[in-house]
């Protein structure tokens, strides 16, 4: 209700009251005083009755207090103590919305005989088993839009602590339920994430690697190489690794034109283009081809490779061999904290390939298993149950230090045994070591400068300026083949990119480095360089029975 309407309503009330007083002869002449309070109260009630207004009786408030028309009052709570009555002179809200009666409500308090209820007024809705609603005082003009208070449950005393309201309890329950839901979702998410992040070791034949992959999304691989004649030569599909997000294929060609691109075709007719990422030129070429997007493929499907002049396939792909632990992928041996695993793969009825895998302390990587002479005349050996040596076939085209190819003995007695007396590792995380040496103006100068690289001593014994642009430096790495570990060589680096090239010389028997040849600037009196990535010989043996 706006201000104009409210003023009109009160003028109407005042006019009716004066009319009623005149009719009863209760109006006194000016200056003779005003009617008493009882007469005014009776006249007001009769006037309100004409308008159909019936305020419920309530404890009195001060006669001069008029409540805030827009104040929001709390709703009645069940089992609340009666609210105080309103003053007798209050004019009730003509449009006030009163709560409806709830089923099983207690009877409402009696109204005065001369009050008539508002025909449009909405009466309070009693809560089940609620106490009777209190009466409003006759002299109080209630808020036209006010929401009446709910009775607080079991209020013992006005000074008692305010009880928690039902709507607050509902919010508390809702918040608690939400927290439980979030917790449940979090626990479920954690479980799902753990399952999603569960990794398995996957062996990729042909590439000779082990990688971590999702247990639910295995890589598909070609288990054995496939050779196909091509003119006077042949092409070999050495490896196929189809992963969820990429596919890698390697081809090896002998006496054939190099292949730069081809199409992979799946069993349902879909085609995917492959282009080479690396290609090695020689009489025997090797190409690595890459497709950087997913290829949908199930375990039952086969693929074909559509090369420029031929088709290879169908090729059957299978899920990669998986395991929780490296040693479960094949036969293994461990020594000095280094584990070596041999995975055997039949190539044909006469030939088997052994792929060597390893696990080392962080930063170290096996550079040689001893397939070639690693120091002196020592190299790995494969023998049968009677001690007879089984020859390892020579690599053709490219060195494959991790792969051993051998023919099956015609009369093999007992199981085969692979023995590796030494291995050589490279420590790629070793800190680089800066070295500064004086450079003679010409000729030879003795040195006795010792530094420590990854815990191993390195002594520079002499330096010689061979010409104005080069020096030769004598090196002693204190090699000891009988030791558990001994330094064999290292790499050299320079800050100046024009001076990075260098050469070295090794001892033919022990294969330890004994000399460096480095470039220098004309007139340079000091040379600075860095030692890094030490090569360390580690004594075994690692003995692996092959069943």
Number of C-alpha atoms within 10 A of each C-alpha: 10 6 8 8 10 13 11 11 13 12 12 13 18 14 13 19 20 15 15 17 18 12 10 9 9 16 16 12 8 7 6 8 9 12 12 9 10 9 11 16 15 12 20 24 23 19 21 22 17 12 16 17 22 23 31 22 23 21 16 19 21 14 15 11 14 17 15 13 14 12 14 13 13 14 15 25 19 18 18 18 21 17 18 15 18 27 23 23 23 24 24 22 18 22 15 19 17 14 18 12 17 14 11 11 15 16 13 16 13 11 14 12 6 12 18 19 17 18 10 12 18 14 16 17 16 24 22 14 14 21 21 19 24 19 21 26 26 26 26 26 23 24 22 19 18 20 18 19 13 20 22 22 18 12 16 11 9 8 7 8 9 11 10 10 16 13 9 10 11 11 12 12 12 12 12 12 12 12 12 12 12 12 12 12 12 12 12 12 12 12 12 12 11 11 13 13 13 14 19 21 21 25 26 22 24 22 16 16 14 19 12 16 20 16 18 12 13 21 27 23 25 22 24 19 19 16 15 15 13 16 10 8 13 15 24 18 21 21 23 26 24 24 22 17 12 14 20 19 23 21 22 23 24 19 15 17 14 19 20 16 16 19 17 20 18 19 14 10 10 12 17 15 14 20 16 19 13 13 17 13 10 13 12 19 20 24 22 20 22 19 19 11 12 13 18 12 17 12 10 9 15 17 20 18 21 17 14 11 8 11 14 17 15 14 19 16 22 19 20 22 19 22 16 14 10 21 19 14 20 18 18 21 17 17 12 13 8 16 17 24 22 24 21 20 16 14 16 11 8 11 14 16 22 19 23 20 23 20 16 14 10 9 12 19 16 21 16 18 25 20 19 14 16 20 20 12 9 16 18 20 17 21 19 19 13 11 12 13 14 18 15 16 12 14 12 8 14 12 10 14 16 19 22 20 20 18 16 13 14 7 7 14 12 13 12 20 18 16 20 20 17 24 23 21 23 21 20 15 13 16 14 18 16 15 14 11 16 13 19 17 15 13 12 16 15 13 16 10 14 15 14 12 20 16 9 16 15 19 16 21 17 17 23 19 21 14 14 14 13 15 21 19 21 20 25 18 21 15 21 14 17 9 11 12 20 21 28 27 25 17 13 21 18 17 10 8 8 9 14 13 12 14 11 17 14 15 13 10 12 17 16 25 20 19 20 18 19 21 20 20 12 11 12 13 12 12 16 13 18 15 21 21 22 24 22 24 27 21 19 17 16 22 20 20 17 19 10
